Amino acid sequence: MYGKKAETAMDAVSMQVVVDAKDVHDKTNSDTTSFGAQKSLAFVVAWLRSELRRPNTQLKWTSTENMWADAGTKLMSLVHMRKIISTGQWSVSYSPGFVKQVYKASKSKPAARAVDAKKNALFGEPLEKNDAMLGHLMKLSEKRGWHARAGVGINVAFNARSFRTPEPRFSISQFPFRTTYARFDHPSGQCEWRRLETSAKYSDFSNQHALFDHMVPILITLFHDGGTVNLEYLPQKL
C-alpha cells in the first residue's frame, strides 16, 4: 500500500517481540562480538539486532511456562492458552523466580587489566574521595550478579564491554531510570571509580547496550524509578 514508504510506515506501529530462549534475548540485546561456538550465526544475530532496534520495536523475554504460543505447535496442556484467548489478556512476566543466578558467576574475578589514562581517555565523571557512594560501590563490587531491594534493582558485572538493561530480571516500566558506575584500574596499581550516567532514561536511547571504548573491570548499574537511590544496606541476591 505504501510502496517505498512501507518500512517507514511499519516503524510507526509499536511491536513487541517475545521469546522464551534466554540466550537469544541476551545475544540480541548485546553489542558484544562473541557468538560462542556457533560463529556461523554471526550474520543472523547481526540482522536480528538491526531489525529489533527499529523505532517502536522491543525484544522481551518470558519463561517457557508463560509462552502461550507453544501450545499451538507442541503437544502440551492448553489450559494456559485457552485462558489467554478467553480473557483476551496476556502479560510478559518479570518473575525473578524464572531466572536463576548463575552459580559459576560468584567464582569469577575482574580481569587485572590496567588502563593507561594517557593513551585511553577515561569516560565518565570521577567520584570525589568524600562521595558517599564510594563505600557502597566497594561493597557491591565483591557481589557479582543481580540484586534487589525496595526501589532499586542492581547489576554488578565483571569485565564489562557495554551498558546494561534490567530485563528479564526487572521490568523497564518499574525501573525506567539507570545510574551507572565503573571502576578503572591504573598501571600504578590504584583504582578509580567514575560515574558514567546519572538517572538516565535508557528507554529513550536508540542503543541501550552501547559499547565501551575499552573493557571495564567492574561495572555497577542501579535501576530505579528516578527518585533518591538508597543503598544503606547491602542488597539481597536474587
Buried (B, 14 or more C-beta within 10 A) or exposed (E): EEEEEEEEEBEEEEEEBBBBEBEBBEBBBBBEEEBEEEEEEEEEBEEBBEEBBEEEBBBBBBBEEBBBEBBEEEEEEEEBBEEBEEEEEBEBBBEBEBBEBEEEEEEEEBEEEBBEEEEEEBEBEEBEEEEEBBEBBEEBBEBBBBBBBEBBBBBBBBBBBBBBBBBBBBBBEEBBBBBBBBBBBEEEEEBBBBBBBEBBEBEEEEEBBEBBEBBBBBBBBBBBBEEEBEBEEBBEBB
